[in-house]
Amino acid sequence: MSNTGLALVAVLLAACAGLAWTNPTTQDYQALLETSLSRALDQMGQTETMRERDVIRSLLRTRGQQVIDDLIRSKTVRRNFGLFSIFDTNVEDVRMRVVGIGNRFIPIDDVEVITRKIGQLML
């Protein structure tokens, strides 16, 4: 094998090791859901009254972590392929599929729909 071939194999192995090292975990996915829920609450601020927003934010502070934890544990399946993971969440007939690769998440399905469902479950 030539030096160029060896260098190419070394770069490929390094890239694979980097992807495996940065493969997102379930905790990373949970952080994504929390961020999506916060974003939905900010958008809700444009359509809901101040009192309704305050009630929902209070619920998020007191019960939000518990609701998201319960959803992650019971409604999410992580399929780990070593270099990337696929997260499937099914909540109330709404399915969200997200690919996690390199500490990034790429939604395959609509993230906003599942975020609204999580907000409804909190109430």
C-alpha positions in Angstrom: 0.0 0.0 0.0 1.3 3.4 -0.9 1.8 6.3 1.5 -1.2 8.1 0.0 -3.4 5.0 0.7 -2.1 4.8 4.3 -2.8 8.5 4.8 -6.3 8.1 3.4 -7.0 5.1 5.8 -5.6 7.1 8.7 -7.8 10.1 8.0 -10.9 7.8 7.5 -10.2 6.1 10.8 -9.7 9.4 12.6 -13.0 10.7 11.2 -14.8 7.5 12.3 -13.3 7.8 15.8 -14.3 11.4 15.9 -17.9 10.6 15.0 -18.0 7.8 17.5 -16.6 10.0 20.2 -19.2 12.8 19.5 -22.2 10.4 19.1 -25.1 12.2 21.0 -26.5 10.5 24.1 -30.0 10.4 25.5 -29.1 13.2 27.8 -28.1 15.3 24.8 -31.4 14.5 23.2 -33.2 15.5 26.4 -31.5 18.9 26.2 -32.7 19.3 22.6 -36.3 18.7 23.8 -35.9 21.2 26.6 -34.6 23.8 24.2 -37.5 23.1 21.8 -40.0 23.4 24.6 -38.5 26.8 25.7 -38.6 28.0 22.1 -42.3 27.0 21.9 -43.0 28.9 25.1 -41.4 32.0 23.6 -43.5 31.7 20.5 -46.6 31.1 22.7 -45.9 34.5 24.3 -47.0 36.1 21.1 -50.5 34.5 21.2 -51.2 33.9 24.9 -51.9 36.4 27.7 -49.2 37.2 30.2 -50.9 35.3 32.9 -51.2 32.1 30.8 -47.5 32.4 29.9 -46.5 32.8 33.6 -48.5 29.7 34.6 -46.9 27.6 31.9 -43.4 28.8 32.7 -44.0 28.1 36.3 -45.1 24.6 35.4 -42.1 24.2 33.2 -39.8 25.2 36.1 -41.5 22.9 38.6 -42.5 19.9 36.5 -40.9 20.4 33.1 -37.8 18.3 33.9 -39.9 15.5 35.3 -42.3 15.4 32.2 -39.4 15.4 29.8 -37.6 12.7 31.8 -40.7 10.6 31.8 -41.1 11.1 28.0 -37.5 10.3 27.3 -37.5 7.1 29.4 -40.9 5.7 28.3 -41.5 7.1 24.9 -38.1 7.3 23.2 -36.1 4.6 21.6 -32.4 5.2 20.8 -30.8 3.1 18.1 -27.1 3.5 18.4 -25.1 2.8 15.2 -21.8 3.7 16.7 -21.1 6.7 14.5 -24.6 8.1 14.8 -27.8 7.5 16.7 -31.5 7.7 15.7 -33.9 8.8 18.3 -37.6 7.9 17.9 -40.1 9.6 20.2 -43.8 8.7 20.1 -46.1 10.9 22.1 -49.9 10.9 21.7 -50.0 9.7 18.1 -47.2 12.1 17.1 -43.9 10.6 16.1 -40.6 12.5 16.0 -37.5 11.0 14.5 -34.1 12.7 15.0 -30.7 11.7 13.8 -27.8 12.6 16.1 -24.4 12.8 14.6 -21.3 14.7 15.6 -23.1 16.4 18.6 -25.7 17.7 16.3 -29.4 16.7 15.8 -31.1 16.6 12.4 -34.8 16.3 12.7 -36.4 14.0 10.2 -39.9 14.7 11.4 -41.5 17.9 12.6 -40.0 19.0 15.9 -42.5 21.8 16.5 -45.5 19.3 16.6 -43.9 17.2 19.3 -42.9 20.3 21.3 -46.5 21.5 21.3 -47.6 18.0 22.4 -45.1 18.1 25.3 -46.5 21.4 26.3 -50.0 20.0 26.3 -48.9 17.0 28.4 -47.5 19.4 31.0 -51.0 20.9 31.5 
